[in-house]
Amino acid sequence: MNNKFLNYNFKQFKLDIVFGFCAIFALATDQITKYLVINHIPLNGMVKLIPNFLYLTHIKNSGAAFGLFQNKTNIFIIVSIIAVILIIILKITMNLYSYTYNLALGLILGGAIGNLFDRYFVREVTDFIYFTFFAVFNGADSFIVIGFFILIIVLIKNFFKKSNKENTESKIK
């Protein structure tokens, strides 16, 4: 019987530290930036950073990305809890010995917990990053998207690495 917990080693420990640090960093950054926006920018107010391009604003969002599905907070809480559980299961079951894989999962987890925290305790999220060509979003959203892009790259890279290794092994036989 191959038990992952019995085979725990220092490299795995370092990967777990990367995962945990990235999750905590994403969560803390998200919550601190939302706190600053809530306390320094009036609701529906706007601060110009780069004219006609980038603004900080203060918007409340009880829906999903792009303001879709407003006032469905309980559904988003359930979906967020499921997402957090799935991220942890993915981390445990498919742990690639890769720092970037653990970084990506940590960012996604931290972002998911950040928005879950707001939805559960405040019943809405604070969005504040506004590019004039895009919807308003927050730090948690950014960490989730960045984490997913990194995760996709890692998984594609890992897939092709395995594919090349299998092709090489089949040529040797």
HELIX and SHEET records of a PDB file:
HELIX    1   1 PHE A   10  HIS A   40  1                                  31    
HELIX    2   2 ALA A   65  GLY A   67  5                                   3    
HELIX    3   3 THR A   73  THR A   93  1                                  21    
HELIX    4   4 TYR A   99  PHE A  121  1                                  23    
HELIX    5   5 GLY A  139  ILE A  172  1                                  34    
SHEET    1   A 3 MET A  46  ILE A  50  0                                        
SHEET    2   A 3 LEU A  54  ASN A  61 -1                                        
SHEET    3   A 3 VAL A 125  PHE A 131 -1                                        
END                                                                             
